Amino acid sequence: MEAIINFKTDKKIKAEAQDIAKRMGLSLSDVLNVLLRGFVRDKELNVNLEEPSKWLLKELAEADADIKAGRVSPMFSDAEEAIKWLDNKDRKYENRV
């Protein structure tokens, strides 16, 4: 279920944000949703775009550990094949390191 949020901002900021978002292939609503999701997930206001968030650094470290441990999925030709592999409790990982 979706909800609508109305808030006031400077017209120039809104126009510039919409322009930047459009050039990135996003809507301003997309940008605001990403910011809200990060705020809820991290329980902090992280607007520094030059350094990765704590959450991203943690996820990257976990991915690196998985790769080093050989927990890497095989390549799939379609989504059905991937879902079938994910549903298989006896699935095997590939070590592509």
Secondary structure as a PSIPRED ss2 file (coil, helix, strand):
# PSIPRED VFORMAT (PSIPRED V4.0)

   1 M C   1.000  0.000  0.000
   2 E C   1.000  0.000  0.000
   3 A C   1.000  0.000  0.000
   4 I C   1.000  0.000  0.000
   5 I C   1.000  0.000  0.000
   6 N C   1.000  0.000  0.000
   7 F C   1.000  0.000  0.000
   8 K C   1.000  0.000  0.000
   9 T C   1.000  0.000  0.000
  10 D C   1.000  0.000  0.000
  11 K H   0.000  1.000  0.000
  12 K H   0.000  1.000  0.000
  13 I H   0.000  1.000  0.000
  14 K H   0.000  1.000  0.000
  15 A H   0.000  1.000  0.000
  16 E H   0.000  1.000  0.000
  17 A H   0.000  1.000  0.000
  18 Q H   0.000  1.000  0.000
  19 D H   0.000  1.000  0.000
  20 I H   0.000  1.000  0.000
  21 A H   0.000  1.000  0.000
  22 K H   0.000  1.000  0.000
  23 R H   0.000  1.000  0.000
  24 M C   1.000  0.000  0.000
  25 G C   1.000  0.000  0.000
  26 L C   1.000  0.000  0.000
  27 S C   1.000  0.000  0.000
  28 L H   0.000  1.000  0.000
  29 S H   0.000  1.000  0.000
  30 D H   0.000  1.000  0.000
  31 V H   0.000  1.000  0.000
  32 L H   0.000  1.000  0.000
  33 N H   0.000  1.000  0.000
  34 V H   0.000  1.000  0.000
  35 L H   0.000  1.000  0.000
  36 L H   0.000  1.000  0.000
  37 R H   0.000  1.000  0.000
  38 G H   0.000  1.000  0.000
  39 F H   0.000  1.000  0.000
  40 V H   0.000  1.000  0.000
  41 R H   0.000  1.000  0.000
  42 D H   0.000  1.000  0.000
  43 K C   1.000  0.000  0.000
  44 E C   1.000  0.000  0.000
  45 L C   1.000  0.000  0.000
  46 N C   1.000  0.000  0.000
  47 V C   1.000  0.000  0.000
  48 N C   1.000  0.000  0.000
  49 L C   1.000  0.000  0.000
  50 E C   1.000  0.000  0.000
  51 E C   1.000  0.000  0.000
  52 P C   1.000  0.000  0.000
  53 S C   1.000  0.000  0.000
  54 K H   0.000  1.000  0.000
  55 W H   0.000  1.000  0.000
  56 L H   0.000  1.000  0.000
  57 L H   0.000  1.000  0.000
  58 K H   0.000  1.000  0.000
  59 E H   0.000  1.000  0.000
  60 L H   0.000  1.000  0.000
  61 A H   0.000  1.000  0.000
  62 E H   0.000  1.000  0.000
  63 A H   0.000  1.000  0.000
  64 D H   0.000  1.000  0.000
  65 A H   0.000  1.000  0.000
  66 D H   0.000  1.000  0.000
  67 I H   0.000  1.000  0.000
  68 K H   0.000  1.000  0.000
  69 A C   1.000  0.000  0.000
  70 G C   1.000  0.000  0.000
  71 R C   1.000  0.000  0.000
  72 V E   0.000  0.000  1.000
  73 S C   1.000  0.000  0.000
  74 P C   1.000  0.000  0.000
  75 M C   1.000  0.000  0.000
  76 F C   1.000  0.000  0.000
  77 S C   1.000  0.000  0.000
  78 D C   1.000  0.000  0.000
  79 A H   0.000  1.000  0.000
  80 E H   0.000  1.000  0.000
  81 E H   0.000  1.000  0.000
  82 A H   0.000  1.000  0.000
  83 I H   0.000  1.000  0.000
  84 K H   0.000  1.000  0.000
  85 W H   0.000  1.000  0.000
  86 L H   0.000  1.000  0.000
  87 D H   0.000  1.000  0.000
  88 N C   1.000  0.000  0.000
  89 K C   1.000  0.000  0.000
  90 D C   1.000  0.000  0.000
  91 R C   1.000  0.000  0.000
  92 K C   1.000  0.000  0.000
  93 Y C   1.000  0.000  0.000
  94 E E   0.000  0.000  1.000
  95 N C   1.000  0.000  0.000
  96 R C   1.000  0.000  0.000
  97 V C   1.000  0.000  0.000
